[in-house]
């Protein structure tokens, strides 16, 4: 009989992890605050380790629904590692990866949703068949059951959803909300960057590419990465993103990498001055498209970036 992760979560035992992660390239040991819940696999050498970093193991009820998705997976040879409360998501993932025994690592966000019970089976099959793939993501689509507001966010905001691919394609849209990686390669490239508060996805994709591995999106893998459900929460998130982007541009500009909204090749780095100049034109384009929600998000992001730039000393 399979495991019921909802019941296991109700009785979860959280512990402070005490583990070395000397393999991490950019490590941050300042004020680690996370606690760990570990559900081992039935075997000592599972094929998959599922890693979920989370602020509160709730996320407005999304986390509980994710536990139901794990219970429904037809492939149960996986361990679950949840790292709760660490303000550095990259560190949380690295700590979890240090504990992991799986041949593959799969990261999920606490607000991810897996509608297909064969997701894990399909991900592993693709990795086994294509040895040149280092990391692979799925297709983020708009769920039918989402509220009208959430649907609007996912349609208007770039990278929040896209048309599922019909074949394996090299893509920058492979993202942490549903991302499988070869565990050995993850550790070899130094894991997540624990120093930066924002930009983990583009950094990790790039170091995998530099190691000679493909970064792809797979066909027939569907997930939903759900945005905030209210205007206040959405604009607050965009403000924080803007502030953290300013922090990254000031303190670690070498790790600021482009995040295109489409699959395929792209320019890796664009100078800050050029990004600033193109911003109002992109916003104007959103106005002409009637994407008023995305315009408001862009304004909130810009305000956060400006506040961050001033407070973090970017004007000096």
VOMIDREN-374716 format. One record per residue (C-alpha): residue number from 1; y, z, x; chain. Coordinates in nm, 2 decimals, decimal comma, always signed. Each point is the difference from the previous one (the first is absolute). Layout:
marlum; c2; c3; c1; zavo
NUM; Y; Z; X; A $
...
END
This chain:
marlum; c2; c3; c1; zavo
1; +0,00; +0,00; +0,00; A $
2; +0,35; -0,09; +0,13; A $
3; +0,27; +0,25; +0,08; A $
4; +0,27; +0,09; -0,25; A $
5; +0,32; +0,02; +0,21; A $
6; +0,20; +0,14; -0,29; A $
7; -0,23; +0,30; -0,01; A $
8; +0,00; +0,03; +0,38; A $
9; +0,38; -0,01; +0,00; A $
10; +0,02; +0,28; -0,25; A $
11; -0,19; +0,22; +0,25; A $
12; +0,16; -0,15; +0,31; A $
13; +0,01; +0,23; +0,31; A $
14; +0,31; -0,08; +0,21; A $
15; -0,01; +0,09; +0,37; A $
16; +0,25; -0,03; +0,28; A $
17; -0,15; -0,26; +0,24; A $
18; -0,03; +0,09; +0,36; A $
19; -0,10; -0,31; +0,18; A $
20; +0,11; -0,20; +0,31; A $
21; +0,14; -0,35; -0,04; A $
22; +0,05; -0,09; +0,37; A $
23; -0,06; -0,37; -0,09; A $
24; +0,33; -0,02; -0,19; A $
25; +0,26; -0,21; +0,18; A $
26; +0,32; +0,13; -0,16; A $
27; -0,08; +0,36; -0,09; A $
28; +0,23; +0,25; -0,18; A $
29; -0,11; +0,37; +0,02; A $
30; +0,32; +0,14; -0,16; A $
31; -0,07; +0,22; -0,30; A $
32; -0,33; -0,13; -0,13; A $
33; -0,04; +0,13; -0,35; A $
34; -0,30; -0,18; -0,15; A $
35; -0,32; +0,15; -0,14; A $
36; -0,32; -0,19; -0,03; A $
37; -0,26; -0,04; -0,27; A $
38; -0,32; -0,17; +0,13; A $
39; -0,29; -0,13; -0,22; A $
40; -0,28; -0,10; +0,24; A $
41; -0,23; -0,30; -0,06; A $
42; -0,37; +0,05; -0,06; A $
43; -0,07; -0,14; +0,35; A $
44; +0,13; +0,11; +0,33; A $
45; +0,12; -0,35; +0,09; A $
46; +0,16; -0,14; -0,32; A $
47; +0,11; -0,36; +0,01; A $
48; +0,34; +0,09; -0,15; A $
49; +0,26; +0,28; +0,03; A $
50; +0,25; +0,00; -0,29; A $
51; +0,34; +0,16; +0,11; A $
52; +0,27; +0,10; -0,24; A $
53; +0,32; +0,15; +0,13; A $
54; +0,19; +0,18; -0,28; A $
55; +0,30; +0,23; -0,05; A $
56; -0,15; +0,21; -0,28; A $
57; -0,33; -0,15; -0,11; A $
58; +0,15; -0,07; -0,34; A $
59; +0,26; -0,28; +0,01; A $
60; +0,08; +0,04; -0,37; A $
61; -0,37; -0,02; -0,10; A $
62; -0,08; -0,31; +0,21; A $
63; -0,21; +0,19; +0,25; A $
64; -0,24; +0,13; -0,27; A $
65; -0,04; -0,36; -0,13; A $
66; -0,08; -0,11; +0,35; A $
67; -0,28; +0,26; +0,02; A $
68; -0,15; -0,16; -0,31; A $
69; +0,01; -0,34; +0,18; A $
70; -0,19; +0,15; +0,30; A $
71; -0,27; +0,13; -0,23; A $
72; -0,04; -0,34; -0,16; A $
73; -0,06; -0,18; +0,33; A $
74; -0,35; -0,15; +0,02; A $
75; -0,01; +0,05; +0,38; A $
76; -0,01; +0,38; +0,06; A $
77; -0,08; +0,01; +0,37; A $
78; +0,35; +0,12; +0,09; A $
79; +0,17; +0,32; +0,09; A $
80; +0,34; +0,10; -0,15; A $
81; +0,27; +0,16; +0,21; A $
82; +0,32; +0,10; -0,17; A $
83; +0,29; +0,13; +0,21; A $
84; +0,26; +0,18; -0,22; A $
85; +0,35; +0,11; +0,09; A $
86; +0,07; -0,15; +0,33; A $
87; +0,35; -0,15; +0,00; A $
88; -0,11; -0,26; +0,26; A $
89; -0,24; -0,24; -0,18; A $
90; -0,10; -0,16; +0,33; A $
91; -0,10; +0,34; +0,14; A $
92; -0,20; +0,08; -0,31; A $
93; -0,19; -0,32; +0,03; A $
94; -0,06; +0,05; +0,37; A $
95; -0,13; +0,35; -0,06; A $
96; -0,23; -0,13; -0,27; A $
97; -0,12; -0,28; +0,23; A $
98; -0,09; +0,26; +0,26; A $
99; -0,22; +0,17; -0,25; A $
100; -0,15; -0,32; -0,13; A $
101; -0,36; -0,11; +0,08; A $
102; +0,01; -0,34; -0,18; A $
103; -0,04; -0,34; +0,17; A $
104; +0,29; -0,11; -0,22; A $
105; +0,32; +0,19; -0,10; A $
106; +0,15; -0,07; -0,35; A $
107; +0,34; +0,14; -0,08; A $
108; +0,11; +0,05; -0,35; A $
109; +0,34; +0,13; -0,13; A $
110; -0,01; +0,29; -0,24; A $
111; +0,15; -0,24; -0,26; A $
112; -0,24; -0,28; +0,05; A $
113; -0,24; -0,11; -0,28; A $
114; -0,33; -0,18; +0,05; A $
115; -0,10; -0,19; -0,32; A $
116; -0,32; -0,15; +0,15; A $
117; -0,31; +0,22; +0,06; A $
118; -0,11; -0,25; +0,27; A $
119; +0,31; +0,03; +0,21; A $
120; -0,16; +0,19; +0,29; A $
121; -0,30; -0,23; +0,00; A $
122; +0,21; -0,31; +0,01; A $
123; +0,23; +0,13; +0,28; A $
124; -0,30; +0,10; +0,22; A $
125; -0,18; -0,33; -0,06; A $
126; +0,31; -0,20; +0,11; A $
127; +0,04; +0,21; +0,32; A $
128; -0,37; -0,03; +0,08; A $
129; +0,01; -0,38; -0,04; A $
130; +0,32; -0,07; +0,19; A $
131; +0,01; +0,19; +0,33; A $
132; +0,34; -0,15; +0,10; A $
133; +0,17; +0,20; -0,28; A $
134; +0,14; +0,33; +0,12; A $
135; +0,16; +0,11; -0,32; A $
136; +0,00; -0,13; -0,35; A $
137; +0,19; +0,08; -0,32; A $
138; -0,05; -0,09; -0,36; A $
139; +0,23; -0,15; -0,27; A $
140; +0,25; +0,23; -0,17; A $
141; +0,03; -0,11; -0,36; A $
142; +0,18; +0,13; -0,31; A $
143; -0,24; +0,20; -0,22; A $
144; +0,00; -0,09; -0,37; A $
145; +0,01; +0,37; -0,09; A $
146; +0,32; +0,07; +0,19; A $
147; +0,32; +0,09; -0,18; A $
148; +0,26; -0,27; -0,06; A $
149; +0,22; +0,16; +0,27; A $
150; -0,27; +0,01; +0,26; A $
151; -0,09; -0,36; -0,08; A $
152; +0,36; -0,10; +0,05; A $
153; +0,01; +0,18; +0,34; A $
154; -0,31; -0,17; +0,12; A $
155; +0,11; -0,34; -0,11; A $
156; +0,36; +0,01; +0,14; A $
157; -0,04; +0,21; +0,32; A $
158; -0,13; -0,21; +0,29; A $
159; -0,34; +0,09; +0,14; A $
160; -0,07; +0,22; -0,31; A $
161; -0,24; -0,26; -0,14; A $
162; -0,12; -0,36; +0,07; A $
163; -0,23; -0,27; -0,12; A $
164; -0,35; +0,08; +0,13; A $
165; -0,12; -0,23; +0,28; A $
166; -0,29; -0,23; -0,05; A $
167; -0,12; +0,01; +0,37; A $
168; +0,04; +0,22; +0,30; A $
169; +0,35; -0,04; +0,13; A $
170; +0,19; +0,14; +0,29; A $
171; +0,27; +0,20; -0,15; A $
172; +0,26; +0,28; +0,05; A $
173; -0,08; +0,13; -0,35; A $
174; -0,30; +0,20; +0,12; A $
175; +0,13; +0,35; -0,07; A $
176; -0,11; +0,37; +0,01; A $
177; -0,05; +0,03; -0,38; A $
178; -0,33; -0,18; +0,04; A $
179; -0,07; -0,08; +0,36; A $
180; -0,33; -0,02; +0,19; A $
181; -0,01; +0,01; +0,38; A $
182; -0,26; +0,02; +0,27; A $
183; +0,01; +0,36; +0,11; A $
184; -0,07; -0,07; +0,37; A $
185; +0,28; -0,25; +0,02; A $
186; +0,24; +0,23; -0,19; A $
187; -0,05; +0,27; +0,26; A $
188; +0,01; -0,26; +0,29; A $
189; +0,35; -0,12; -0,10; A $
190; +0,12; +0,36; -0,02; A $
191; -0,01; +0,05; -0,37; A $
192; +0,31; +0,06; -0,22; A $
193; +0,35; +0,05; +0,15; A $
194; +0,07; +0,36; -0,07; A $
195; +0,36; -0,02; +0,13; A $
196; +0,15; -0,23; -0,26; A $
197; +0,06; +0,13; -0,36; A $
198; +0,00; -0,36; -0,14; A $
199; -0,16; -0,33; +0,10; A $
200; -0,36; +0,12; +0,05; A $
201; -0,15; -0,31; -0,16; A $
202; +0,18; -0,27; +0,21; A $
203; -0,05; +0,20; +0,32; A $
204; -0,38; +0,04; -0,06; A $
205; -0,04; -0,36; -0,10; A $
206; +0,17; -0,12; +0,32; A $
207; -0,20; +0,21; +0,24; A $
208; -0,32; -0,13; -0,16; A $
209; +0,13; -0,36; +0,05; A $
210; +0,09; +0,08; +0,36; A $
211; -0,36; +0,12; +0,05; A $
212; -0,12; -0,35; -0,11; A $
213; -0,12; +0,10; -0,35; A $
214; +0,08; -0,18; -0,32; A $
215; +0,20; +0,18; -0,27; A $
216; -0,09; -0,15; -0,34; A $
217; +0,00; +0,03; -0,37; A $
218; -0,34; -0,06; -0,17; A $
219; -0,08; -0,18; -0,32; A $
220; -0,16; +0,18; -0,29; A $
221; +0,14; +0,34; +0,11; A $
222; +0,24; +0,14; -0,27; A $
223; +0,19; +0,32; +0,01; A $
224; +0,32; +0,14; -0,16; A $
225; +0,26; +0,18; +0,21; A $
226; +0,21; +0,16; -0,26; A $
227; +0,37; +0,06; +0,04; A $
228; +0,20; +0,30; -0,14; A $
229; +0,01; +0,01; -0,38; A $
230; +0,37; +0,08; -0,06; A $
231; +0,34; -0,13; +0,12; A $
232; +0,08; +0,32; +0,17; A $
233; -0,32; +0,01; +0,20; A $
234; +0,02; -0,37; +0,09; A $
235; +0,36; +0,01; +0,12; A $
236; -0,07; +0,32; +0,19; A $
237; -0,29; -0,16; +0,18; A $
238; +0,22; -0,30; +0,09; A $
239; +0,27; +0,23; +0,13; A $
240; -0,25; +0,18; +0,22; A $
241; -0,14; -0,33; +0,12; A $
242; +0,35; -0,12; +0,10; A $
243; +0,08; +0,33; +0,17; A $
244; -0,33; -0,01; +0,20; A $
245; +0,06; -0,37; +0,09; A $
246; +0,34; +0,10; +0,15; A $
247; -0,18; +0,28; +0,20; A $
248; -0,25; -0,26; +0,13; A $
249; +0,27; -0,25; +0,09; A $
250; +0,19; +0,27; +0,20; A $
251; -0,28; +0,19; +0,17; A $
252; -0,28; -0,26; +0,03; A $
253; +0,14; -0,35; -0,04; A $
254; -0,29; -0,14; +0,20; A $
255; -0,23; +0,09; -0,29; A $
256; +0,21; -0,16; -0,28; A $
257; -0,21; -0,30; -0,11; A $
258; +0,05; -0,25; -0,28; A $
259; -0,19; +0,04; -0,33; A $
260; -0,02; -0,34; -0,17; A $
261; -0,08; -0,02; -0,37; A $
262; -0,23; -0,30; +0,05; A $
263; -0,33; -0,06; +0,19; A $
264; -0,01; -0,20; +0,32; A $
265; +0,20; -0,02; +0,32; A $
266; +0,34; +0,17; +0,03; A $
267; +0,27; +0,10; +0,25; A $
268; -0,11; +0,33; +0,15; A $
269; +0,34; +0,15; +0,07; A $
270; +0,35; -0,09; -0,13; A $
271; +0,32; +0,15; +0,15; A $
272; +0,17; +0,28; -0,20; A $
273; +0,32; -0,20; -0,03; A $
274; -0,19; -0,29; -0,16; A $
275; -0,18; +0,23; -0,24; A $
276; +0,33; +0,16; -0,11; A $
277; +0,16; -0,34; -0,05; A $
278; -0,28; -0,14; -0,21; A $
279; -0,03; +0,31; -0,22; A $
280; +0,29; -0,09; -0,25; A $
281; -0,13; -0,35; -0,03; A $
282; -0,35; +0,12; -0,09; A $
283; +0,16; +0,24; -0,25; A $
284; +0,20; -0,29; -0,15; A $
285; -0,32; -0,20; -0,03; A $
286; -0,16; +0,29; -0,19; A $
287; +0,30; -0,01; -0,24; A $
288; -0,05; -0,37; -0,07; A $
289; -0,37; +0,06; -0,07; A $
290; +0,09; +0,27; -0,25; A $
291; -0,18; +0,26; +0,20; A $
292; +0,25; +0,28; -0,08; A $
293; -0,25; +0,27; +0,08; A $
294; -0,05; -0,13; +0,35; A $
295; +0,38; -0,02; +0,04; A $
296; +0,03; +0,37; -0,08; A $
297; -0,28; +0,08; +0,25; A $
298; +0,18; -0,20; +0,27; A $
299; +0,33; +0,18; -0,07; A $
300; -0,18; +0,34; +0,02; A $
301; -0,18; -0,11; +0,32; A $
302; +0,33; -0,11; +0,15; A $
303; +0,17; +0,33; -0,08; A $
304; -0,29; +0,19; +0,16; A $
305; +0,02; -0,22; +0,31; A $
306; +0,38; +0,05; +0,03; A $
307; -0,03; +0,38; -0,04; A $
308; -0,28; +0,00; +0,25; A $
309; +0,19; -0,21; +0,25; A $
310; +0,30; +0,24; -0,02; A $
311; -0,20; +0,32; +0,01; A $
312; -0,24; -0,11; +0,28; A $
313; +0,29; -0,11; +0,22; A $
314; -0,05; -0,38; -0,03; A $
315; +0,38; -0,06; +0,00; A $
316; +0,05; +0,16; +0,34; A $
END
